[in-house]
Amino acid sequence: MDALIVSNILLWGLLIALAFAVMGLVRQIGVLHGRLAPAGALMVDKGVAVNEPAPQVTAADRSGRPVNFGYAGEKAQLLFFLSPTCPICKSLLPAIKSIAKEQAHRLDVIYVSDGDMDAQKALITEHKLDDATYVVGPEVGMTYQIGKLPYAALIDNAGVLRAKGLVNSREHLDSLFETEHLGSATLQQYLHNSQHAHGAHNH
Amino acid sequence: MQPDPIFVIAAALAVAVILASAATHKLRAPARFANQLEAYQLLPQALVSPIARLLPLLEAGLAFALLVPAARHFAALGAAALLASYALAIGINLWRGRRDIDCGCAGPQQEQPIRPLLLARNTVLVSLALVASLAPLSRNLGLFDAFVVIAASAVALLIYAAADGLMANSPRLLKLIGR
C-alpha cells in the first residue's frame, strides 16, 4: 500500500513537471512567432557606401564624454540607431545587448538616439543600458543619413563601413555580420557576385 | 451514481482559477475588454459599458463561491451558464460569418480570431463546470486526498494554459506558411 502511495505521489510530481515543460514549449513557440514578424521592405539606399571609409564624426554621449565615430581604433563599432518612440527598436534591444556581450572583445556597441531626454532616460532605465555608450543628438544620424529606424551600421577597426541596413529582426542584425565576413555590401550582392563567378567558370 | 469528491473538488478548483485569471485580465484592461465586447455586436450600445464592468466582477464572485463547499453547486451551475453564454456569443458571430473579430478569450498578447475550435474549448470548460456541480459521495478526506486534488487541478490548469497557447499560435502559424 505504501509503495502505491509513493509511486502515485512520484507520478503526480513528474506529471506536473511534464505539464510545465509542455507549457514552456508552447510559450517559446509563441515568442518565436513574435520574432518571425514580416521583414521590412527594401528601401532605396542612400548615404555612405559600404566598404568605403566611414564618415568621421565626434559626438558627446549622454554623460558628456566624446565618442568618435568612423575612426580607426582597437575595436570595430556597431552603431544602433533607435528612438524611444519606436517599438521595434525596443524589441531589438535584447538582441543588441546579447551581441554586445558575446563580442565585447572585438566590438563596441554604440546606441544613437535623438529626441526628448526624459523619454531616453526612461528607456535606459527600462532596458538597463546605464553602462552602455548612449549618444543623444542629431549629428551622427545626419552624417550617416539615417532615414528609417531601427537602423544599424557596422564599422570595422580600420574605420571602414562594412555593413549597414534597416534591421527589423535578429536575423537582419546577424546578416550584417555575415556580410562583413563575406566582404559584400549586402547578401543579395554576394549571391549575385558568386553566381557571376560561377557563370564565368563554366564558360 | 455519485462521483468521488476528488473529481468534484478538483474540477471546481480548476474552474475557479480559470475564472479568476479571466477576471483579473478584464479588470486590468477594462477599456480593451469593453472594445472586445462591443466588437461582438450582441448588446445595445448603452449596455456595453455597464456589462463590461459587471462581467469581471461576476467571474470573480463565481470563482470565489466555487471554493466554498456550501455554495459550490450553484456557483458551478452559474459558471457553466456563463461559459455557455460565451460560447453562444462566439457561435452567433461565427454564424454571422464574422471570423475576423478578436475572441478576447485569454489575456494580453493572446489575440486570436474566433473559430469553431473555440466552441470546443468552451464545451470542455462547461463540462468541467458541470462536473463541479455534481453532488459528491460523502467520505472522509485525508491529507493524501488534498494532495491529489491540488496536483490534479494544477496539471489540468497547466494543460489548459498550454492548449490555450497552442490555439493562439495556430492562426499565426497558418499566416506564416501562407494559408
Interface residues (C-beta under 8 A of the other chain):
Chain A: I5 N8 I9 W12 G13 L15 I16 A19 F20 V22 M23 L25 V26 R27 I29 G30 H33 L36
Chain B: Q109 F144 F147 V148 A151 A152 A154 V155 L158 I159 A161 A162 G165 L166 A168 N169 R172 L173 L176
